[in-house]
C-alpha cells in the first residue's frame, strides 16, 4: 500500500524532503510504519519526534491504511 509522508521543520531539513510517497505492508501499525520511515533517514533519530496520521497525533497503535497521510515533525515550543 502507498502512503504520503510529510516532513515539517527540522525533519524537512534533515531529510531534504517536504513530502514523499512510500510503500508499506498492509495492516502495519503506526509505530512500525514510522520506525521504517525513520530508518530510511537515520539523522532523524537525533530529534524528539512527533507523529500524526491524517492530521491527528498518533499514539503508535493505529493501523495505517492505504492512502493515509503520515506526518513527522519535531516538538515546537513557543513563548
N, C-alpha and C positions, 0 to 999 in steps of 0.2 A: 504494500500500500504506500501511497505517497502523501507526505505532509509538507506544509510550508513552515520554515523555521525563520523567525525574525530575531535579529540581534540589535540591541539598543545600547547606547552609551559606550562604556568601556568594552563591552563584549563585541561591539561592531569594530572597534579599533583593534582589538586582539585578533579577530578573525579576518579582518579586511573585507568583510561582507556585511550587508544590511539584511539580506534575505537569500535563503537557499531552499531548494526542494530536496528532500531526502526520501529514500525508500526504507521502510521499516517492516518488520514482521507483523503479521496480523495478530490482534489481541495482545499487543505489547503494553505493559504497564508504563505509566508516565515516567517513573523513576528509572526504568530500564532504557526508555527512549532517550531521556535527557543524558544519561550516562554514555550512551552510544554516541550522541552528538558531541558531548564534551570530549570524548575520547578522540574524535577527529580533530579537535582544536585544543591540544594539551595546555596551551597558555591560559586557557580559561580557568584552569584549576587553581590559579593563584588568586582568584577573586571569590568573594562571598556572593554566590549566585542565587537568584530567584527565578522561578519558572511559572509560566502561565500556559493554559490551554484555552483557545478561543476567548481570550481576553479575561480569563478568570484565573486567579492564583491556583497553582496545582500543589497538592499535598504529596503526590507521588503514587497514590493508589489508583488513580483514574486509569481507565483503559483508553488508549489513543485510537482514534478511528480514522479511516481513510478520509483525506481532505481537511483534517483538523489543522489549525494554525497554532504552532508552538512558539513561545517567545522565551528568550533567555536574556536576562538583564541583571545589573548589579543593584544592590540596595542604594537608595538615594536618601540623603538626609538634607534637610533644609533648616533655615533658621531665620 
